[in-house]
Amino acid sequence: METFWFVAIAVLWLGYLFLEGFDFGVGMLLRFLGRTEPERRAMLTTIGPVWDGNEVWLIVAAGATFAAFPGWYAGLFSAGYLPMLVVLLALIGRGVALEWRGKVDEDRWRSRWDLVIGAGSLLATLGVGLLLSWNILGLPLDADGNRVGSPFAALRWDTVLGALAFTGFALVHGALFLALKTDGPLRLRARRFALTFLPVGLAPLLAVTVLAQVRSGADWTWLAVFVVLVAAVFAWVTLASGREGQAFGLLGVALAAAVLGLFGALYPNVLPSTLDPAYSLSIVDAASSPYTLTVMTWVAAFGAPAVLIYQGWTYWVFRKRVTA
């Protein structure tokens, strides 16, 4: 049961990174790709019906961790409270900006909120990537599971690489989403940006996946590295031939393979210690009681399909392209 919920939490993080990835990407690219007010309004319209629903995946991932592995939740979020605080403040500011931007018909008003949307998207992306890389690559934890050193003791080159991995993916993902959901000059501009930036944007994701395998991966998790590389190459090739939908799907395959490789390298630990491997927290040490896990499984068996059907229906309803 512990392994089942470890996999379930990895899937929840995958859903969040995939859905919020293009969401954040659109926010970061708002002032860069949107040359006019109608274009920027069209960009925001592509994520308008779904952005708040995408954020629910983060809440569910954190809530499932709290319920299934309270030791994991306590160790990660107490050691990484500053990045998580930055993420929450960025999400609040971004959400307010998305709601208030159109309340006043004035260029200066909209321009200021556009900057909040861009900065909030960037800070949230970096914060989430940093928090996950701390989880995968390790924190300076002692035998009692407490962080040793300052709140930034785990701010190392490898964890910064992890933050850049999600940020680069989100930029490419957001540009591809715009190429799928818009038309006219904005669509061409988004596709050109994705085609140019894709190798640079996905390089950190591939690098951090390789790094995790070198440090603690198993033989089978190396397959994930191969899938990330192949999916990224084919995404670039299909995008170059004008098939944005296939490229978008292949980018999702690359992300899924990266998450599989990273969490596969982490297993059977949930929170590794960089001070001493003996201090690492395993799934058995961090898990709730079997009764709690059983109750959670029954709740998820009925609740998860309903949420997936509803969110899938939302994307189907708003599947049409948006024009300036």
C-alpha positions in Angstrom: 0.0 0.0 0.0 2.9 2.4 0.7 4.3 1.8 -2.8 0.9 2.4 -4.3 0.6 5.8 -2.7 4.2 6.7 -3.6 3.3 6.0 -7.2 0.0 7.9 -6.8 1.8 11.0 -5.5 4.3 10.9 -8.4 1.3 10.8 -10.8 -0.3 13.8 -9.1 3.0 15.7 -9.5 3.1 14.7 -13.1 -0.4 16.0 -13.6 0.5 19.3 -12.0 3.7 19.8 -13.9 2.0 19.0 -17.2 -1.1 21.1 -16.8 0.4 24.0 -14.9 3.5 23.8 -17.1 1.8 25.3 -20.1 -0.2 27.5 -17.8 2.9 29.1 -16.3 4.6 29.2 -19.8 1.8 31.3 -21.2 2.1 33.7 -18.2 5.9 34.0 -18.7 5.5 34.6 -22.4 2.7 37.1 -22.1 4.7 40.3 -22.7 7.2 38.5 -25.0 4.9 36.9 -27.6 1.9 39.2 -27.2 2.7 42.3 -29.2 -0.7 44.0 -29.0 -3.4 44.1 -26.4 -5.8 41.9 -28.5 -3.0 39.3 -28.7 -2.3 39.4 -25.0 -6.0 39.1 -24.3 -6.2 36.1 -26.6 -3.2 34.4 -24.8 -4.9 34.8 -21.4 -8.2 33.5 -22.9 -6.5 30.2 -23.8 -5.9 29.5 -20.1 -8.8 31.5 -18.6 -11.2 28.5 -18.2 -8.5 26.1 -16.8 -5.7 27.9 -14.9 -7.4 27.7 -11.5 -8.4 24.1 -12.0 -4.8 23.2 -12.8 -3.6 24.6 -9.5 -5.8 22.0 -7.7 -3.3 19.3 -8.6 -0.7 20.9 -6.4 -3.1 21.0 -3.5 -4.1 17.4 -4.0 -0.4 16.3 -4.3 0.4 18.1 -1.0 -2.7 16.8 0.7 -2.1 13.2 -0.4 1.5 13.5 0.9 0.3 14.8 4.2 -2.3 12.0 4.6 -0.3 9.1 3.2 3.2 10.0 4.3 3.1 12.6 7.2 6.8 12.1 7.9 7.6 13.0 4.2 5.3 16.1 4.4 6.8 17.3 7.6 10.4 16.8 6.5 10.0 18.4 3.0 7.8 21.4 3.8 9.5 22.4 7.0 12.9 22.2 5.4 11.7 24.0 2.2 9.2 26.4 3.7 10.8 29.5 2.1 10.5 28.2 -1.5 7.0 27.1 -0.7 6.1 30.5 0.7 7.5 32.2 -2.4 5.4 29.8 -4.6 2.2 30.5 -2.6 2.8 34.3 -2.7 3.5 34.1 -6.5 0.4 32.1 -7.1 -1.7 34.5 -5.1 -0.3 37.5 -7.0 -0.7 35.8 -10.3 -4.3 34.8 -9.6 -5.2 38.3 -8.5 -3.6 39.7 -11.6 -5.5 37.3 -13.9 -8.8 38.4 -12.3 -8.2 42.1 -12.0 -6.3 42.8 -15.3 -9.5 43.4 -17.3 -11.4 45.4 -14.6 -10.1 48.8 -15.8 -9.8 49.8 -19.5 -6.5 51.5 -19.2 -3.1 50.5 -20.8 -1.0 51.4 -17.7 -3.4 49.3 -15.5 -3.1 46.3 -17.7 0.6 46.7 -18.2 1.3 46.5 -14.5 -0.8 43.4 -14.0 0.9 41.8 -17.0 4.2 42.2 -15.2 2.7 40.6 -12.1 1.4 37.7 -14.2 4.8 37.2 -15.8 6.8 37.5 -12.5 4.3 35.4 -10.6 4.5 32.6 -13.2 8.3 32.7 -13.2 8.7 32.7 -9.5 6.2 29.9 -9.0 7.8 27.8 -11.7 11.3 28.3 -10.2 10.0 27.6 -6.7 8.2 24.4 -7.6 11.2 23.2 -9.5 13.5 24.0 -6.6 11.2 22.2 -4.1 11.0 19.1 -6.2 14.7 19.0 -6.9 15.4 19.3 -3.1 13.0 16.3 -2.6 14.7 14.2 -5.3 18.3 15.2 -4.9 18.4 15.5 -1.2 18.3 17.9 1.8 20.9 18.2 4.6 18.8 16.2 7.1 20.1 14.9 10.4 19.1 11.6 12.1 15.9 13.2 13.5 14.8 14.4 10.1 15.6 18.1 10.8 17.3 20.4 8.3 20.9 21.3 9.2 22.0 24.8 8.3 20.2 27.8 6.9 17.0 27.7 4.9 19.1 27.9 1.8 21.5 25.2 2.8 20.1 23.0 0.0 20.5 25.7 -2.6 23.2 23.9 -4.7 24.1 23.8 -8.3 22.2 20.6 -8.8 19.0 21.9 -7.2 19.2 25.1 -9.2 19.5 22.9 -12.3 16.2 21.2 -11.2 14.5 24.6 -10.9 15.7 25.5 -14.4 14.5 22.1 -15.7 10.9 22.9 -14.9 11.2 26.5 -16.0 12.6 25.6 -19.4 10.0 22.9 -19.9 7.2 25.3 -19.0 8.4 27.9 -21.5 8.5 25.4 -24.4 5.2 23.8 -23.2 3.5 27.2 -23.0 4.6 28.2 -26.5 3.4 24.9 -27.9 0.1 25.3 -26.2 -0.3 28.8 -27.7 0.6 27.3 -31.1 -2.3 24.8 -30.6 -4.8 27.2 -29.2 -4.3 30.4 -31.2 -4.3 31.4 -34.9 -2.7 34.1 -37.1 0.6 35.9 -36.4 0.5 34.9 -32.7 0.4 31.2 -33.5 3.3 31.5 -36.0 5.3 33.5 -33.4 4.6 30.9 -30.7 5.6 28.0 -33.0 8.8 29.7 -34.0 9.7 30.4 -30.4 9.1 26.8 -29.4 11.1 25.4 -32.3 14.0 27.7 -31.5 14.0 27.3 -27.7 13.1 23.6 -27.4 16.7 22.2 -27.4 17.8 24.8 -24.8 14.6 24.5 -22.7 14.6 20.7 -22.4 18.4 20.3 -21.8 18.2 21.0 -18.0 15.3 18.4 -17.7 17.4 15.8 -19.4 20.5 16.7 -17.4 18.7 16.5 -14.0 17.2 13.1 -15.0 20.7 11.8 -15.9 22.1 13.2 -12.6 19.5 11.4 -10.5 20.2 8.1 -12.3 24.0 8.5 -11.8 23.5 9.1 -8.1 20.8 6.6 -7.1 19.1 5.2 -10.2 18.4 1.5 -10.9 19.1 -0.3 -14.2 15.5 0.1 -15.4 15.3 3.8 -14.6 17.9 4.5 -17.2 15.2 3.7 -19.8 13.5 6.9 -18.7 16.6 9.0 -19.8 16.4 7.4 -23.2 12.7 8.1 -23.5 13.2 11.7 -22.5 15.9 12.2 -25.2 13.9 10.4 -27.9 10.6 12.2 -27.2 12.4 15.6 -27.1 14.0 14.9 -30.5 10.8 13.7 -32.1 8.9 16.7 -30.6 11.4 19.0 -32.3 11.1 17.1 -35.6 7.3 17.0 -35.7 7.1 20.7 -34.7 9.5 21.6 -37.5 7.1 19.9 -39.9 4.1 21.9 -38.5 2.5 19.2 -36.4 2.0 21.1 -33.2 -0.4 18.6 -31.7 2.0 15.7 -32.0 4.8 17.8 -30.6 2.7 18.8 -27.6 1.9 15.2 -26.9 5.6 14.1 -27.3 6.6 16.9 -24.9 4.2 15.3 -22.4 5.8 11.9 -23.0 9.2 13.5 -22.2 7.9 14.9 -19.0 6.3 11.7 -17.9 9.5 9.8 -18.6 11.5 12.4 -16.6 9.1 12.1 -13.6 9.3 8.3 -13.8 13.1 8.4 -13.8 13.3 10.9 -11.0 10.8 9.2 -8.6 12.2 5.8 -9.7 15.6 6.9 -8.6 14.2 8.2 -5.3 12.4 5.0 -4.4 12.3 3.4 -1.8 13.2 6.7 -0.1 10.9 9.7 0.0 13.4 12.2 1.3 17.1 11.5 0.9 19.7 13.1 3.2 22.9 14.6 1.8 24.6 14.3 5.2 24.4 10.5 5.5 22.3 8.0 3.5 21.4 6.4 6.8 19.4 9.5 7.7 17.2 9.3 4.6 13.5 8.9 5.1 12.0 5.7 3.5 8.4 5.1 2.5 8.0 2.7 5.3 9.3 5.1 7.9 7.2 8.0 6.6 3.9 6.2 5.9 0.6 6.4 7.8 -1.1 3.4 9.3 -2.5 0.7 6.9 -6.0 1.6 7.9 -5.5 5.3 6.9 -4.0 4.2 3.5 -6.9 1.8 2.9 -9.5 4.5 3.6 -7.6 6.9 1.3 -7.5 4.3 -1.5 -11.3 3.8 -1.4 -11.9 7.6 -1.4 -9.5 8.0 -4.4 -11.1 5.1 -6.3 -14.4 7.1 -6.4 -13.1 10.7 -6.4 -10.3 10.5 -8.8 -12.3 9.3 -11.9 -14.9 12.0 -11.2 -12.3 14.8 -11.2 -10.6 13.5 -14.3 -13.8 13.3 -16.2 -14.8 16.8 -15.2 -11.5 18.3 -16.0 -11.3 16.4 -19.3 -14.8 17.7 -20.2 -13.7 21.3 -19.4 -10.8 21.0 -21.9 -13.1 19.5 -24.5 -15.6 22.4 -24.2 -12.9 25.0 -24.6 -11.0 23.1 -27.3 -11.4 25.7 -30.1 -8.7 28.1 -31.2 -8.7 31.7 -30.0 -7.9 34.6 -32.2 -6.9 38.2 -31.5 
